[in-house]
């Protein structure tokens, strides 16, 4: 039986990465149910800042939302925000994302992911009666392990990251493990599996493919199309995040949970589904796998399901159809 829902008793929820894809969606869901949200984001230029500003614009006038343009690695600023804002619960999603980008810009990952996570941990541990920290990890921590008949489970070893991005995410999990043991505040790390949907990240394959297909440009298909991903629609991801937030572990407990769709799809099938959604056919250039990529991801979500009833509802064809409609509307393309 799942534990009782954790009540926030009127205290605001801190959402870092609020201008990001997942953070924006989480903030909206919390606001929809009457929560007060303090959003934090530096709004950097890793990808088009105009998209981040557009996400923010959908929230700035909503009652209960306050936004602070702060670097999460600025520990004094984060500590002051948590203390002065009366924060007792946080959803920490801000990070430098992207496997391939970490090869060319490693120190961005040290700054945002390692120093940023540490500043959040420090702010939480200096807050009396801190309720629950939920933070973003990644399926990339599993490394390039072979995919058999069952999904990746939280007990599988995560000892061989094949990218710096994955290494920083695994490091954050270990940092949280130590802080939970040392300082006693509950924490949940969520290992995300390939999130997609409207307002998504332009560096993700489905988004970059869409842009090129709509512009009549060829797409580069890495791994010669033999990769598979556990594509998870944004609304389903938010269900899982809120479910985890609402069911805090015991004091001093740090848990890791997979959050995905549990139905991996081959890259070529994803491209065919996207072509159908866009009503166009892509010219494909086959390429070998790039450094840092993994062959397949596949989430075992039984623990999150047992915790809060998490069960993804949106299949890939429906989700990519919604994304295609959003893309054409947002960018004015028919």
C-alpha positions in Angstrom: 0.0 0.0 0.0 1.3 3.5 -0.9 2.0 5.8 2.1 -0.4 8.7 2.7 -0.1 11.8 0.6 2.4 14.3 2.0 0.7 17.6 2.7 2.6 20.8 2.1 0.6 22.9 4.6 0.7 26.0 2.4 4.4 26.2 2.0 5.6 27.0 -1.6 7.2 24.4 -3.8 10.6 25.3 -5.3 10.9 24.2 -9.0 14.3 24.6 -10.5 14.6 24.6 -14.2 11.2 26.3 -14.4 11.9 27.6 -17.9 12.8 24.1 -19.1 10.7 21.5 -20.8 9.8 19.4 -17.7 10.1 22.1 -15.2 7.6 24.3 -17.1 5.1 21.4 -17.2 5.5 20.5 -13.5 5.1 24.2 -12.4 1.8 24.4 -14.4 0.5 21.2 -12.8 1.3 22.4 -9.3 -0.4 25.7 -10.0 -3.4 24.0 -11.5 -4.0 22.3 -8.2 -3.6 25.4 -6.1 0.0 25.2 -5.0 2.3 28.2 -4.7 5.4 27.8 -6.9 8.8 29.5 -6.7 10.4 29.0 -10.1 14.2 29.3 -10.7 16.1 29.2 -14.0 19.1 31.0 -15.4 17.7 30.8 -19.0 21.0 30.0 -20.6 21.6 29.6 -24.4 22.3 25.9 -24.6 19.3 25.9 -26.9 17.1 28.8 -28.2 16.4 31.0 -25.2 13.3 32.3 -27.0 11.7 29.0 -26.4 12.5 29.1 -22.7 11.1 32.7 -22.5 8.0 31.5 -24.3 7.5 28.8 -21.7 8.0 31.3 -18.9 5.5 33.7 -20.5 2.7 31.1 -20.0 3.3 31.2 -16.2 4.3 34.7 -15.3 0.8 36.0 -14.9 -0.6 33.0 -13.1 -1.6 33.5 -9.4 0.8 31.8 -7.0 3.9 31.8 -9.3 7.0 33.8 -8.6 10.1 33.6 -10.8 13.8 34.2 -10.0 16.5 34.3 -12.7 19.2 32.6 -10.6 22.1 30.3 -11.4 21.5 27.2 -9.3 25.2 26.9 -8.7 25.0 30.2 -6.8 24.8 28.6 -3.4 24.2 31.8 -1.3 21.4 32.9 -3.6 19.7 29.5 -3.6 20.0 29.3 0.2 18.5 32.7 0.7 15.6 31.9 -1.7 14.8 28.7 0.1 15.1 30.3 3.6 13.2 33.5 2.8 10.6 31.8 0.7 9.6 29.4 3.4 10.3 26.4 1.1 9.9 22.9 2.5 9.5 20.9 -0.7 11.5 21.1 -3.9 11.5 19.6 -7.4 15.0 20.1 -8.7 15.1 19.7 -12.5 17.7 22.4 -13.5 20.8 20.9 -15.0 23.0 21.0 -18.1 21.4 18.4 -20.3 22.6 16.6 -23.4 25.0 13.6 -23.8 26.8 14.8 -26.8 27.2 18.4 -25.6 29.1 17.1 -22.5 31.9 15.9 -24.7 32.6 19.4 -26.0 31.7 21.4 -22.9 32.5 19.3 -19.9 32.9 22.2 -17.4 29.3 23.3 -18.0 28.3 19.9 -16.5 30.6 20.3 -13.5 29.1 23.8 -12.8 25.3 23.2 -13.3 25.0 19.5 -12.4 27.5 19.0 -9.6 27.8 22.4 -8.0 24.2 23.1 -8.8 23.0 19.9 -7.1 25.3 20.6 -4.1 23.8 24.1 -3.6 20.3 22.6 -3.5 21.4 20.0 -1.0 23.0 22.6 1.2 19.9 24.8 1.1 17.7 21.9 2.0 19.9 20.7 4.9 20.0 24.1 6.5 16.2 24.3 6.4 14.4 23.1 9.6 11.8 20.5 9.0 12.5 20.2 5.3 9.8 17.9 3.8 11.0 16.3 0.6 13.5 16.9 -2.3 12.6 15.3 -5.6 15.4 15.6 -8.2 16.1 14.6 -11.8 18.5 11.8 -12.5 18.7 10.0 -15.9 18.4 6.6 -17.5 21.9 7.3 -18.9 23.4 6.2 -15.6 22.7 2.6 -16.6 25.4 2.9 -19.3 25.3 1.0 -22.6 24.0 -2.3 -21.2 22.4 -5.0 -23.5 18.6 -5.0 -23.5 17.0 -8.3 -22.8 13.4 -9.2 -22.2 13.0 -7.1 -19.0 13.4 -3.4 -18.3 16.2 -1.7 -16.4 15.6 -1.9 -12.7 16.8 0.5 -10.0 18.9 -2.4 -8.5 20.8 -2.8 -11.8 24.4 -1.6 -11.4 25.1 1.9 -12.6 28.9 1.7 -12.5 29.9 2.3 -16.1 28.6 5.7 -17.5 29.6 6.2 -21.1 29.2 10.0 -21.1 30.2 12.8 -18.7 26.6 13.8 -18.5 25.7 10.3 -17.2 28.6 10.4 -14.7 27.4 13.7 -13.3 23.9 12.4 -12.8 25.2 9.3 -11.0 27.4 11.6 -8.9 24.3 13.6 -7.9 22.6 10.4 -6.8 25.6 9.5 -4.6 25.7 13.1 -3.2 22.0 12.8 -2.3 22.6 9.4 -0.6 25.2 10.9 1.6 23.1 14.0 2.5 20.1 11.9 3.4 22.2 9.8 5.7 24.0 12.8 7.2 21.2 15.3 7.6 18.0 13.2 7.6 15.8 14.9 5.0 13.9 12.7 2.6 15.0 12.6 -1.0 13.8 10.9 -4.3 15.9 10.7 -7.4 14.0 10.1 -10.6 15.7 8.4 -13.5 14.0 9.9 -16.6 13.7 7.9 -19.8 13.5 10.0 -23.1 10.9 12.6 -22.4 9.1 14.1 -25.4 6.1 16.3 -26.3 4.9 19.9 -26.9 7.3 22.6 -25.6 10.1 20.0 -25.8 13.9 20.4 -26.1 15.1 21.3 -29.6 18.3 19.1 -29.1 16.2 16.0 -28.8 16.0 13.8 -31.9 12.3 13.9 -32.5 12.4 17.8 -32.3 15.5 18.2 -34.5 14.1 15.7 -37.0 10.8 17.7 -37.1 12.6 20.9 -37.8 14.6 19.4 -40.7 11.7 17.5 -42.2 9.6 20.7 -42.2 12.5 22.6 -43.8 12.9 19.9 -46.5 16.4 19.0 -45.1 17.7 15.4 -44.7 18.0 13.9 -41.2 21.0 12.1 -39.9 20.0 8.8 -38.3 22.7 7.7 -35.8 23.4 4.1 -34.9 22.2 3.3 -38.4 18.7 3.3 -37.0 19.3 0.3 -34.7 18.8 2.1 -31.4 15.7 2.0 -29.2 14.3 4.4 -26.7 11.6 4.3 -24.0 9.8 7.4 -25.2 7.7 9.0 -22.4 5.1 11.7 -23.0 5.5 14.8 -20.9 2.0 14.6 -19.3 2.8 11.1 -18.1 6.2 12.2 -16.7 4.5 15.0 -14.8 2.1 12.5 -13.3 5.0 10.5 -12.0 6.9 13.5 -10.6 3.9 14.8 -8.7 3.1 11.3 -7.5 6.6 10.9 -6.1 6.5 14.4 -4.6 3.2 13.6 -2.8 4.5 10.4 -1.3 7.7 11.3 0.6 10.0 8.6 1.9 10.8 8.4 5.6 13.2 10.8 7.3 16.7 10.1 6.3 15.7 7.9 3.3 17.0 8.4 -0.2 15.3 6.4 -2.9 15.9 6.0 -6.7 12.9 5.4 -9.0 12.7 4.9 -12.7 10.2 7.1 -14.6 9.5 6.1 -18.1 6.9 4.5 -20.5 8.1 0.9 -20.2 7.6 0.3 -24.0 10.9 0.9 -25.9 10.5 1.9 -29.5 13.0 1.5 -32.3 14.4 4.7 -33.8 13.2 3.8 -37.3 9.7 3.2 -35.9 9.8 6.6 -34.2 10.8 8.3 -37.4 8.0 6.6 -39.3 5.5 7.6 -36.7 6.8 11.2 -36.8 6.5 11.2 -40.6 2.9 10.2 -40.3 2.2 12.9 -37.7 3.8 15.6 -39.9 2.4 14.3 -43.2 5.8 14.3 -44.8 8.6 11.9 -45.6 12.1 12.4 -44.4 15.3 11.9 -46.5 17.5 9.8 -44.2 21.3 9.7 -44.0 22.5 6.7 -42.0 25.4 7.4 -39.6 27.3 5.2 -37.0 26.6 5.7 -33.3 28.2 8.7 -31.7 30.4 8.7 -28.6 28.3 8.8 -25.5 25.2 7.3 -27.0 23.6 4.0 -25.7 22.0 1.3 -27.7 18.7 1.1 -25.9 16.7 2.2 -22.8 13.8 0.4 -21.2 12.3 1.4 -17.8 11.0 -1.1 -15.3 8.5 1.2 -13.6 7.0 -1.2 -11.0 8.3 0.7 -8.0 6.9 4.0 -9.0 3.6 2.3 -9.9 3.5 0.7 -6.4 4.2 4.0 -4.8 1.6 6.2 -6.5 -0.2 4.2 -9.2 2.0 5.6 -11.9 0.9 4.3 -15.3 1.7 6.0 -18.6 -1.3 6.7 -20.8 -0.1 8.4 -24.0 1.2 6.1 -26.7 3.8 7.3 -29.1 1.5 8.0 -32.1 -0.8 10.1 -30.0 2.1 11.9 -28.3 4.0 12.7 -31.5 0.7 13.8 -33.1 0.2 16.3 -30.3 3.8 17.5 -30.6 3.5 17.9 -34.4 0.3 20.0 -33.9 2.1 22.2 -31.3 5.2 22.6 -33.4 3.2 23.8 -36.5 1.2 26.2 -34.4 4.2 27.5 -32.4 6.4 28.0 -35.3 3.7 28.9 -37.8 4.4 26.1 -40.2 1.7 24.1 -42.0 
